[in-house]
Amino acid sequence: MITDPFFYLVAVPAVLIYGIGKGGLGGALGVVAVPLISLTTHPATAAAVLLPLLCLMDLFAVAWHHRYVCWRQIRQLIPGALLGVALAGLLMARAPTWLLTGFIGIASILFCLHHWFSPPVPARAGGLGQGTLWGTLTGLFSTTIHAGGAPASMYLLPQQLEKRLLVGTMAVLFALVNLMKLVPYTLLGQLNPGNLQTSLMLVPLVPVGVWLGVWLVRTASQRLIYRLCYGLLFLSGLHFLQLSLRTWW
């Protein structure tokens, strides 16, 4: 079990941010969680501590939104997501630390640049080929840094789903993906008693974060919250990229 106070100083806001995203401000907020916690521990440990908490958050999200799900989109994304989870498991098993931190740094920066500079997404119909491609990226990024919301959104947003249908589809999709992720994390020994005890310490934050998301979506400026979170994510990405390059050289 992790006892470093600095870890909890960083982990508490990270878990709350992820819960806020699940509560209604968008799954993309969760991309900041692993980079933040990785400032205090190994990236694989940070992701492992978060995974049981995400599964618990999924219970809240699915219970809230299960009546509005586009199962056709789920069927198109899940095969690729399964492939992405498997590829991510191989990456995490064999990649040296500098490569994993570099991957987190580059992914964090790219997510920020996409959020800041991407043009409006035109409407288009999705197919199995595109679903497999974006599903693979969803599984890959979701498994390594719990940031599958961005690639999933890139596929689902052009489908122009009704708002409740979009939210419900995302909730069920990531409930399934997070269950898949339990397999590689278990095989890699990341869901060990120490990490699970650390997760247990953070469990009370789950309903608080989700409730904050529901409250903030009604009262706070969503634009301001996203600006703060993505600014923090960009700085974290630069830090990890610099650390990776320094270790590699």
URMO-V290473 format. One record per residue. N is the residue number from 1. RES is the residue in one small letter. PHI is phi in degrees with one decimal (none if undefined). OMEGA is omega in whole degrees, 0 to 359 (none if undefined). NEAR is the number of other C-alpha atoms within 10 Angstrom. Layout:
n:res:phi:omega:near
N:RES:PHI:OMEGA:NEAR
N:RES:PHI:OMEGA:NEAR
This chain:
n:res:phi:omega:near
1:m:none:180:14
2:i:-78.3:181:16
3:t:-117.7:181:8
4:d:-63.1:180:10
5:p:-59.0:180:10
6:f:-64.6:177:12
7:f:-59.6:182:17
8:y:-71.8:176:17
9:l:-60.6:179:12
10:v:-91.8:185:16
11:a:-68.1:182:23
12:v:-59.7:178:15
13:p:-65.4:180:16
14:a:-63.7:179:24
15:v:-66.7:179:27
16:l:-63.0:179:23
17:i:-61.9:179:27
18:y:-63.4:178:29
19:g:-64.0:177:32
20:i:-61.2:177:27
21:g:-61.9:178:22
22:k:-66.0:183:29
23:g:-77.0:176:26
24:g:147.2:182:19
25:l:-94.4:174:24
26:g:106.8:182:21
27:g:-65.2:181:25
28:a:-63.5:178:23
29:l:-59.6:185:23
30:g:-65.7:182:26
31:v:-62.3:182:29
32:v:-80.3:191:26
33:a:-66.0:183:26
34:v:-64.6:176:31
35:p:-57.7:179:30
36:l:-64.3:183:23
37:i:-66.5:180:26
38:s:-68.3:173:22
39:l:-67.1:185:17
40:t:-116.6:182:18
41:t:-154.9:180:17
42:h:-62.8:181:15
43:p:-54.2:180:22
44:a:-65.5:177:22
45:t:-67.3:179:20
46:a:-58.7:180:24
47:a:-66.6:181:25
48:a:-67.2:179:28
49:v:-64.3:182:27
50:l:-74.1:190:26
51:l:-56.9:178:22
52:p:-60.5:179:20
53:l:-68.6:178:21
54:l:-66.5:178:22
55:c:-61.5:177:19
56:l:-68.2:177:14
57:m:-60.9:180:22
58:d:-60.8:179:22
59:l:-60.3:177:13
60:f:-63.0:185:17
61:a:-65.6:182:23
62:v:-68.6:178:21
63:a:-60.5:183:12
64:w:-81.4:191:14
65:h:-121.0:190:18
66:h:-65.9:181:15
67:r:-76.7:183:12
68:y:-124.9:183:18
69:v:-137.5:173:21
70:c:-94.1:185:18
71:w:-69.6:177:13
72:r:-63.1:178:11
73:q:-68.1:177:20
74:i:-60.6:181:19
75:r:-63.7:180:14
76:q:-77.7:183:20
77:l:-92.6:188:28
78:i:-62.7:179:22
79:p:-58.1:177:17
80:g:-66.0:179:24
81:a:-60.7:178:32
82:l:-62.2:177:21
83:l:-63.4:180:19
84:g:-63.0:178:27
85:v:-62.8:180:28
86:a:-64.7:179:19
87:l:-62.4:179:19
88:a:-64.9:177:22
89:g:-61.0:177:20
90:l:-65.3:179:13
91:l:-61.8:182:15
92:m:-68.8:182:19
93:a:-76.5:190:14
94:r:-114.8:186:10
95:a:-77.7:173:11
96:p:-69.5:185:11
97:t:-59.8:183:16
98:w:-64.4:180:18
99:l:-72.6:180:18
100:l:-67.5:178:22
101:t:-66.4:176:26
102:g:-65.3:178:22
103:f:-62.5:178:19
104:i:-63.0:180:26
105:g:-62.8:181:24
106:i:-65.5:180:17
107:a:-61.7:180:20
108:s:-62.4:181:27
109:i:-64.9:181:22
110:l:-64.6:178:14
111:f:-61.9:178:20
112:c:-64.4:181:22
113:l:-62.3:177:13
114:h:-63.4:181:11
115:h:-64.7:185:15
116:w:-80.7:193:11
117:f:-119.7:182:8
118:s:-70.4:178:9
119:p:-74.1:175:8
120:p:-54.9:184:7
121:v:-83.4:179:12
122:p:-72.6:178:9
123:a:-69.6:175:12
124:r:-158.6:178:12
125:a:-84.9:178:10
126:g:-92.3:178:14
127:g:-136.3:182:13
128:l:-64.2:180:16
129:g:-63.0:178:12
130:q:-65.9:178:15
131:g:-61.9:179:24
132:t:-67.0:179:22
133:l:-61.6:183:19
134:w:-71.6:175:26
135:g:-65.6:177:30
136:t:-62.2:178:27
137:l:-65.1:177:26
138:t:-61.8:179:33
139:g:-64.3:181:33
140:l:-65.4:182:27
141:f:-72.4:179:24
142:s:-67.0:182:26
143:t:-73.2:185:30
144:t:-78.5:184:25
145:i:-134.0:179:28
146:h:52.1:184:28
147:a:-129.0:181:26
148:g:-78.9:183:26
149:g:-62.1:182:22
150:a:-67.1:179:23
151:p:-64.0:177:21
152:a:-63.6:179:25
153:s:-65.8:179:18
154:m:-61.5:177:13
155:y:-86.3:189:23
156:l:-80.0:184:22
157:l:-58.8:179:16
158:p:-65.4:179:15
159:q:-74.3:178:17
160:q:54.7:177:14
161:l:-69.2:173:15
162:e:-59.9:191:11
163:k:-52.3:182:11
164:r:-64.3:180:14
165:l:-68.1:178:18
166:l:-63.5:182:20
167:v:-63.2:180:24
168:g:-65.8:179:20
169:t:-64.5:178:25
170:m:-64.3:181:26
171:a:-62.6:181:25
172:v:-69.4:180:23
173:l:-56.1:185:26
174:f:-78.9:170:27
175:a:-63.4:178:19
176:l:-69.4:181:17
177:v:-63.4:180:22
178:n:-65.4:174:21
179:l:-66.0:176:14
180:m:-59.1:185:17
181:k:-65.4:178:25
182:l:-61.3:183:19
183:v:-67.4:180:14
184:p:-63.3:180:20
185:y:-65.0:177:21
186:t:-69.5:180:12
187:l:-63.2:179:11
188:l:-83.0:178:15
189:g:75.0:182:11
190:q:-80.5:178:19
191:l:-89.2:181:22
192:n:-86.3:183:15
193:p:-55.0:181:11
194:g:-63.1:180:14
195:n:-67.4:179:21
196:l:-66.6:176:20
197:q:-65.4:176:15
198:t:-64.5:177:17
199:s:-59.4:181:21
200:l:-60.8:179:15
201:m:-63.2:184:13
202:l:-96.6:183:18
203:v:-54.9:181:18
204:p:-58.4:180:11
205:l:-74.9:185:19
206:v:-62.0:179:23
207:p:-64.0:179:17
208:v:-63.9:180:16
209:g:-62.8:179:24
210:v:-63.0:179:25
211:w:-63.3:178:17
212:l:-61.0:178:21
213:g:-62.3:178:24
214:v:-62.7:181:18
215:w:-71.5:183:15
216:l:-66.7:181:17
217:v:-64.5:179:16
218:r:-93.1:191:12
219:t:-120.2:188:9
220:a:-98.3:177:11
221:s:-79.5:180:10
222:q:-62.2:180:13
223:r:-61.3:180:9
224:l:-65.1:180:9
225:i:-61.9:179:15
226:y:-66.4:178:16
227:r:-61.9:179:14
228:l:-63.8:183:10
229:c:-66.9:181:18
230:y:-72.6:174:22
231:g:-64.0:177:15
232:l:-64.8:179:16
233:l:-64.2:180:24
234:f:-62.9:179:22
235:l:-64.6:177:17
236:s:-63.7:179:22
237:g:-60.6:177:27
238:l:-61.7:179:17
239:h:-62.3:182:16
240:f:-68.8:178:25
241:l:-65.8:178:24
242:q:-63.0:179:15
243:l:-64.6:180:15
244:s:-63.5:180:20
245:l:-63.4:180:13
246:r:-65.4:179:10
247:t:-68.5:181:13
248:w:-65.7:180:12
249:w:-73.7:none:6
